């Protein structure tokens, strides 16, 4: 071992901040004979222990270029490598060991706190809740913090209308323009464009690429988003109409109409849901006006009774007719077949 540390080594705590804590250290480095070491720079490693014989250091600080003049040195630990302040909290007495230029560690010396540190130890044990009021604090200590009672209403509402010194805006309903005063507030794009597509949270719209066939109009949109079409003109629900379905180019029957084939309607949107429509097509029915609807009558065949006069023959040669029509179809006037349809919704 070429070095020795004189016993008057003093470690003086320096100024520290939460970002870069440092510790000022002063001492005298001598040879084993007691003479001051040669002037120059030395690499010093400081290790701190909780006991004189601890195997592991709680923290270390390396200072690679410490100037030594007449054996004296003055260094601030933490300036070259960060110094962890955690081990020094709690009032535990530490020991310091120094390694010079990589040689074996010199004799460990106890590290004693300066008088101000005793004050810090007592403050660490202080238990206090509500014992200091705002009136007892220096007003300058609160200058960096906002007081709730001094905040403007806009700090709580976040509303543009709560701001003070608002610029004058022209009524858009009458001018159609947005007045441009100095320092005007930033408004959403829709305020300047007037476009629906600039709005946020737009509802989902059904695609307008759908269309009804010629001669039909939109009457609604079903749950799947498809257009519901109906023939032009206002026909009430329950209206029966003639439909030339076989004519070339005739579009499909709109969903609000069904053929009168006696079938049951199964449609929650129809007031006839669960009811059967009249079977006009299957029974080849004609329509007849009446004060009320739904009545039926007529027959496929019928008989005519006649009274014969002015044809007196011999007593055994009389004759008569019963008026029965042998070919019923022949008594129909000329006709044209159509499909009867009824509006159900």
Steps between C-alpha positions, in 0.01 A plus 500: 500500500647834397241733654354587837215729603564732792247483782370854467293412187182708503191448290282809472149462346464741212194650338271241347198497277255227415651478152876493585594442868869560579729460803809720560807303625834642624801304618879442496660222304848386624744219446541221760786701649273801555641725229264673257456316172637642180287778354281384211164342419385175657204270443301475824213262566287571808295212646248542782409221744247458781771349725880498524512134397212493246583287196286696258482875449161671501617745233820606325631809322785500248707814439757410230703825504536657845767773528732455802738784608728456804293193578176697532195438284154648480235318292122510467362148469221464248647747253665229286266207569152518653485457877204304643373691810263221617750315728565818703134544597374366831789608723722188451870573580712416197867413452703614203778316327722647227685320220788694337604408146353151537711399803343324803245703693643728772388482862129575531402812691162579657285761328336730755216742418545874524279682757237593242449130424371439852223746421416299184483174697248647744292639215481153343322372813250788508137388486265788415159514337310829493741668742597771246231725351519708184513817714830382649666453159701767325284626208809487277519125558164460324579731208567205267164336571156609376234564764155373413331821614708703255424288192265630233175319425640369171743285699202300627255509208740478206242699303600755239211719617655514849808684370542868577547765226331294230540638145187629331356245256245580229177295514554224246124470446488845341846551354597146412859587588733466794644833613879498510610699806856491636578191705178329399443161664569182308171344391422158358515465122122486481482859630682625193394244238137447598540143373320206661799276426712718730293403801637250751306190606301487176213249502520210255291577194342247266669501162307721259611296200176298531198610301144390428396381159320722252148581610577439869597726789687452831264436791756399766819315593489154654717371788768379257537850352325418170258745340129414505324601179139545404320584179448870441175639627357478848317170548372432853590180681233246407459636145448227236633571151538324167856408402612396151787281625554315170573808289862506392720730711261513795711542819456284807212576730602758768543352850197692624271303264413130475292299255147407606553125507353425841838479674570609861705817551809453719648849537534688829486830310151421364174552692385175332778293657356151564189556281417345164437718194198422276549233233385708205738354245458132587120527486494737199295757689354820359489810721169666579436834663313506830445711809728256688779268393563129550164357396485224237225364275412366159526143364680310226164390347141623522153408359232710329129427546266591207128495441389383154183653347330491162612158400200277550528169321309187506430372847795263500759728324579775761874588582703721742863607586674520844735792402821319602819642333693208358826692420558757783812652339304610202295747701813706608572826319843541337768524772877558565677316783689699765656407834326654797745649753441658841712750691585357842736770644 
